[in-house]
């Protein structure tokens, strides 16, 4: 039975923020089934000013949101880096992402890398290739999604789908809290 035949699928946008490439992935999720809608990466050119790159993230993400109308969005919670400048730039990109989703009325949730990897692979310390492989399997894709930023974004969306599914099971009494 295809996902289209299921009742009320949820459309979830996962985003992997980056100062050079911001990945996005959209899935439809219903019950325990997920279907790929689209994925890709917003590539940012180093020759452009950082403010121009932030505008580009906003514009391209807005186009994705308006084209696919996700109901929910999820991002990876900022992790700690040793390079302060990298942390600052990543935070600014994430701020643009959060603001863009909020302005479009999309609720956004943040997950730690550990939560995302655990949800997708069952192991919180999985490497990028393991995450990419599990995303391929969970979405029944013929090949691993590329680039890694897009695979990571799909992993974030899958994590959120699992959380929403578990909340629904608790709410309906299928599982206990």
PEWOGI-V491170 format. One record per residue. RES is the residue in one small letter. SS is DSSP state (H for helix, E for strand, C for the rest). PHI is phi in radians with two decimals (none if undefined). NEAR is the number of other C-alpha atoms within 12 Angstrom. Layout:
BEGIN
((RES:SS:PHI:NEAR) (RES:SS:PHI:NEAR))
END
This chain:
BEGIN
((x:C:none:9) (x:C:-1.33:14) (x:H:-1.12:22) (x:H:-1.04:18) (x:H:-1.48:14) (x:C:-1.45:17) (x:C:-1.31:14) (x:C:0.77:14) (x:C:-1.17:27) (x:E:-1.66:34) (x:E:-1.76:35) (x:E:-2.12:46) (x:E:-1.79:52) (x:E:-1.81:53) (x:E:-2.32:54) (x:E:-1.97:48) (x:C:-1.25:44) (x:C:-2.70:37) (x:C:-1.43:37) (x:C:-1.95:26) (x:E:-2.65:32) (x:E:-1.95:40) (x:E:-1.51:43) (x:E:-2.43:48) (x:E:-2.65:48) (x:E:-2.13:44) (x:E:-2.23:42) (x:E:-1.79:39) (x:E:-2.31:37) (x:E:-2.57:28) (x:C:0.97:24) (x:C:-1.84:22) (x:E:-2.05:27) (x:E:-2.25:35) (x:E:-2.28:35) (x:E:-1.19:40) (x:E:-1.81:29) (x:E:-2.88:31) (x:E:-2.75:38) (x:E:3.05:30) (x:E:-2.47:34) (x:E:-1.60:35) (x:E:-1.50:24) (x:C:-1.94:27) (x:C:-1.51:18) (x:C:-1.08:14) (x:C:-1.25:10) (x:C:-1.38:15) (x:C:-1.12:14) (x:H:-1.12:20) (x:H:-1.11:19) (x:H:-1.14:18) (x:H:-1.14:28) (x:H:-1.12:35) (x:H:-1.10:24) (x:H:-1.10:28) (x:H:-1.03:41) (x:H:-1.02:32) (x:H:-1.08:21) (x:H:-1.24:27) (x:H:-1.14:44) (x:H:-1.06:29) (x:H:-1.10:19) (x:H:-1.10:32) (x:H:-1.07:34) (x:H:-1.25:20) (x:H:-1.33:14) (x:H:-2.03:25) (x:C:0.84:25) (x:C:-1.19:35) (x:C:-1.60:31) (x:E:-2.37:37) (x:E:-2.36:46) (x:E:-2.49:45) (x:E:-2.30:45) (x:E:-1.35:41) (x:C:-1.10:26) (x:C:-1.05:25) (x:C:-1.73:23) (x:C:-1.55:16) (x:C:-2.03:13) (x:C:-1.44:9) (x:C:-1.63:11) (x:H:-1.02:12) (x:H:-1.08:13) (x:H:-1.14:19) (x:H:-1.08:20) (x:H:-1.08:20) (x:H:-1.11:24) (x:H:-1.07:31) (x:H:-1.11:26) (x:H:-1.22:25) (x:H:-1.09:37) (x:H:-1.06:34) (x:H:-1.04:26) (x:H:-1.11:32) (x:H:-1.09:45) (x:H:-1.06:34) (x:H:-1.14:24) (x:H:-1.06:30) (x:H:-1.12:36) (x:H:-1.11:22) (x:H:-1.13:18) (x:C:-1.58:23) (x:C:1.33:18) (x:C:-1.73:25) (x:E:-1.15:24) (x:E:-2.18:31) (x:E:-2.12:29) (x:E:-1.94:31) (x:E:-2.25:31) (x:C:-1.29:24) (x:H:-0.97:30) (x:H:-1.09:25) (x:H:-1.10:27) (x:H:-1.14:42) (x:H:-1.11:36) (x:H:-1.11:26) (x:H:-1.14:32) (x:H:-1.56:38) (x:H:-1.92:29) (x:C:1.48:17) (x:C:-2.42:18) (x:C:-1.19:18) (x:C:-1.96:19) (x:C:-1.06:23) (x:C:-1.56:21) (x:H:-1.02:28) (x:H:-1.18:22) (x:H:-1.13:25) (x:H:-1.10:38) (x:H:-1.02:33) (x:H:-1.14:28) (x:H:-1.21:32) (x:H:-1.06:40) (x:H:-1.01:29) (x:H:-1.16:24) (x:H:-1.12:32) (x:C:-1.74:33) (x:C:0.81:17) (x:C:-1.58:22) (x:C:-1.21:13) (x:C:-2.43:16) (x:C:-1.12:27) (x:C:-1.17:35) (x:C:-2.20:27) (x:C:-1.32:25) (x:H:-0.99:32) (x:H:-1.05:35) (x:H:-1.23:37) (x:H:-1.08:45) (x:H:-1.12:48) (x:H:-1.13:49) (x:H:-1.13:55) (x:H:-1.10:56) (x:H:-1.11:48) (x:H:-1.10:53) (x:H:-1.11:52) (x:H:-1.05:44) (x:H:-1.14:44) (x:H:-1.05:40) (x:H:-1.14:33) (x:H:-1.09:28) (x:H:-1.11:28) (x:H:-1.11:25) (x:H:-1.13:22) (x:H:-1.06:18) (x:H:-1.15:19) (x:H:-1.14:17) (x:H:-1.18:14) (x:H:-1.06:13) (x:C:-1.57:12) (x:C:1.45:11) (x:C:-1.19:13) (x:C:-2.25:12) (x:C:-1.65:11) (x:C:-1.27:11))
END
